[in-house]
Amino acid sequence: MRLGRRQRLFLYVGIPVPIIVLVYSFAFGPHLDSLKSLQQVLPVKRGELQSVRGIAEEQKATEAEIAELKQRIEQRGKGFDLGGFVSSTASSLKLRERCQVELVPQLPKAGLVYAPSSVKVSLEGVTLKELTDLLHGIDAADKVLSVENIEISLPGFGKQGLQVEMTISTLIQR
């Protein structure tokens, strides 16, 4: 049986083209779709990876700061007297007679390596320079101290200087 030109063209082109399209759509189509979705997700994942790296660097920096604080607290020793330290700092600035230091009671918590310790400091009739010198003396000490609360008020009628109430806190090694 002899086929005509049209029939041969249909046989050579018409049948293989649908077969190629079917093979392409079933064999390569899913792979190309997944490649396209991967190319869309990849920049998002790179951004997330960068943020995770940033968080890891921040965590390392925070851990280094915590290690430094632990070292400073351990160097200070277990018998550190916060009230005595503040009193001696005030005495060195000639503020002892105008300074009252009172220990703030803390509730003990089990399982903590470091316990909080606070003192309430009252100053009467101090100048702004004396107050800043005291705060600089507290801050400059390598004792891991923080001023948590400070209230400054003007004195009553006929009195000079400022009246200051502040709470100074630290951690004590148990």
Stockholm file with secondary structure:
# STOCKHOLM 1.0

chainA/1-174         MRLGRRQRLFLYVGIPVPIIVLVYSFAFGPHLDSLKSLQQVLPVKRGELQSVRGIAEEQKATEAEIAELKQRIEQRGKGFDLGGFVSSTASSLKLRERCQVELVPQLPKAGLVYAPSSVKVSLEGVTLKELTDLLHGIDAADKVLSVENIEISLPGFGKQGLQVEMTISTLIQR
#=GR chainA/1-174 SS CCCCHHHHHIIIIITHHHHHHHHIIIIIHHHHHHHHHHHHHHHHHHHHHHHHHHHHHHHHHHHHHHHHHHHHHHHHCTTCCHHHHHHHHHHHTTCGGGEEEEEECCCCCTTCSEEEEEEEEEEEEECHHHHHHHHHHHHHSSSCEEEEEEEEECCCTTCCSEEEEEEEEEEEEC
#=GC SS_cons         CCCCHHHHHIIIIITHHHHHHHHIIIIIHHHHHHHHHHHHHHHHHHHHHHHHHHHHHHHHHHHHHHHHHHHHHHHHCTTCCHHHHHHHHHHHTTCGGGEEEEEECCCCCTTCSEEEEEEEEEEEEECHHHHHHHHHHHHHSSSCEEEEEEEEECCCTTCCSEEEEEEEEEEEEC
//
